[in-house]
């Protein structure tokens, strides 16, 4: 690694997420330290995994992770968004462009939340995963309400084992 890269840099994942890491030089080697542990935890990197780096700009590298069998891993995408649904029957949540591209093949899509004029805030977390099964590629989007869920459950009197259906509206 050239001398002038020994500083802060960003690893660009195939999902277009950026991870900031710091490179240190010692014992004749370049060592990534700060930020790498969080990346490894997020992507469940184990001993024996391999990485590839592709130079993009003075401080960015495309970063790919391969498991022990040599296959590229499934890259989860986690994005937290706070949305406020005060006094409205409908709220439209737009997916970020790079995730809409991954999930819906480039078309701009959104998730519509309908509710009965509740005055509560929600935080919605969605995770997008690509799973390859033979020659077919499956894409799934998992959405969950992480803040405001208990108010929602209490308001509607939802109990354990109640069935709740969510519908995707185009």
N, C-alpha and C positions, 0 to 999 in steps of 0.2 A: 504494500500500500504506500503510495507516494507520501513524502513527509508532510505536504500541506493538507492532507486529509486528517491529520492527527488533531482532532478537536471535536466539536459538536457535529453530529450528522443525523440525518433522518433516514430511516428504513421505510421504503414504500412497499406496502403489502399488495398482493394481487387485488385486494378489495379497495384499494386506494387509500386505506388508512395510513397515517403517518405515525411512526414511533421514533421519539427522540432518544438517541444514545450518545454517550461520550466515549471517545477512544483515548486510551492512554498508551504510552510507549514505555516498555521496560524489558530488560534482558534480551534486547534485539528483536522483540516481537511487538506487534500492535495488538492491544487487548481492548475489547469492548467491555465496558463495565456498567456505568449508570444507565438505567432504563431497560437493559436487556433482561433482567430478572422478571420484570412485569410482563414483558413480551412473552417470555417462556411460560409463565403461569397462564396467561390468557390463551395461548395456543396449545397448552398441554405438551410442551416439548420434553422429550425424554432423552436419556443417554442413548447414543447411537443414531439420532436423527442427523440429517445432513442439510446444509444450507447452500444456496447459490446467491451471489451478489452480482448485479448488473449495474454498471456505472450509468447514472442519469445526468447529474450535474455536479458541481464542485462539492455539494454537501448532501446529495441524495443518491441512494442505491435502491434498485428494485431488489426485494428480498423474498426468496421462496424457501419453503421448508419441506423437506422430504422425510417420510417416516423410515423405519428400519427396513422395510421391504423395497424402498426406493421410489414409492409412489408419493406424489405431492399430497399434502394433507388437505382436509376440508377447512377452509378459512371462515370461522364465524365472524359476523359483523355485529358489533354491539353499538347501538346509538341510544342515548337517553334524550327524551324530549319532554319538556313540560308543556302541557296544553291547558288552557283555561276554557271551561264550557259554561260560563256564567250567563244565565238568562236566555239561553238559546235552545231551540229544539234540535239543532243539528250543528255539528262541528266537523270540518273536513281537515284531516291530517295528511299533509303531503310528504311523501317519502323523499329523502335526499336523492339527487339525480343519479349518483353512482349506484345506489342501492336499487332504485327503480329500474335502472338498466339491467342489473344482475337478475332481478326477480321477474320483470315483465318484458325483457328483451328490448329495452330502450324507450318504450312508451311511457309517457308521464302518467302516473297513477296516484291515487290517494285512497285513504281509508276514511269512511264516513262514520262518525259516532252519533247515534240518535239517543236522546234521553228526554226525560220529563222535566224540563226547566229546573234542574237541580243547581244549587249554588255551591258547588264544590270543585276543587281543582284535582286534576288527574295528572299523573306522570306515566307516560306510556313507554315501555321498553320493547323494542322489537329486535329480533335476531334473524339474520338471513344466512342460510347455509346452502351450499352446493354439495350434493352427494352424487357420485358417479357409480352407477350399477351396470357393469358391462359396458355396452355401447350407449346406454341411455343416460341422460343427465337430468336429475331431479332437483328442483329448487323449492325450498320451503321457507315461509316467513312465519315466525312465531311472535305473537304480540301478547303482552301482558300488562295489566295496570298495576304499577308498583306503589304508587302513592294515591290515596283516595279510594282504594278498593274497599277498605273496611267501612267507610261511610256509605259506599254504594251498596254493600251487602246488608248493612243495618237498615238503610232506607227502604229497600225492597223486601226485607225479611227473609233473605236467602239463608238456607240452612245446609248443613253437611248432606251430601248426596243429592241435592237438588240439581236438576239438569238446566244448564244455561246454554243457549245456542247463539252464536255470533254468525252474521252473514256478511260476506264480502259483496259490496255494491259497486258495480262499475259505473 
